[in-house]
Amino acid sequence: MSQFFDSLRHKSVAAGSAPKLARTRGETGVVLPWPGSAPARARRLHGADEVRAGVIANARAHRNRKDGLQFDGTEDTLYASPRTRLALERVLVDYAAEGVNLLIVDGGDGTVRDVITAAGKVFAHMPKLAVIPSGKTNALAYDLGIPEDWTVEAALEAARADRFGTRAPVEIARVGAAEPELRGFLFGAGGFVRATELAQRTHKWGAFNGVAVGLSLAWSIAQTLFGSAGNAWRQGERMRIRLEDGFEVDRAFYILFLSTLERMPLGLKPFGRPRPGLKGLAVDAPPRSPLVAFGPLLTGSEASWLDDWGYHRADPGPFELTLDGDFVLDGEQYRGGALAIRAGAPLQFAVP
């Protein structure tokens, strides 16, 4: 597969001035929607064992709000349900001091994002991980083959049996800023931000996981197909892309979507054939013949005409991206600006 964005070289326009850097929303210390009765500091439940586990539970995760936190302790596990990012970091400092070598994340994709981002600042060596899929969206768990009814006890059993799968997160750093890197698995800009906002609305209607993805995708396609020429979906958003070799493109894109996951909800294949590593999809604005192209694009076709029509898919190396608009990482919206994007070091996740 050709180098990412190579097909854009002959279409590029002169690069404009980069937008000013903007601070992210959701910095350390900003309150997360994680209320719960459990203490913010780690509390020891029982003794130690070869697998030293620490649970981070999101009490506001969809399933936990509905059914309550299901974990009631094992003999080798620490437990905490922090309510702010600052509290989360303090818990992880405790866990590192206690020699935790398995972090069990009880929550959805957003909780996983917050934990692996904070843990990267705290642990000298990243511990192994496990995910209990209790959130509104659980794309990482789906990709890893983790069942919806997985439990802490099942994750511990898998870890003791040395059953792990590997995924590298997408890492996003702000160019020229001292802010820590964000880590997650689903990055999007342009129309992806609007689609995420639609997905959040479907949650209020009681739709979650694949159903929410399907509803928001259907509405996004409808907006694109039937919107007028001035429709914001069709107009796209300005993005400046700079590759490692110095090539730049500065233009409007309908959507930019990046992920390191290998399987997507609903069996969608926006990146073509399933494969490991960082994968990207960039679509020119306005999208050409979406009624014809969207079906093959989403079902994994790698026909050359898709690229010719402005649907660019491949495997990017590290690159810089400057956004006028916002971006989304695992369901949370952040301010745009000048970003450095790459695949991070692989993480190990317990699997059935």
Order of alpha helices (4+ residues) and beta strands (2+ residues): beta-beta-alpha-beta-alpha-beta-alpha-beta-alpha-alpha-beta-beta-beta-beta-alpha-alpha-alpha-beta-beta-beta-alpha-alpha-beta-beta-beta-beta-beta-beta
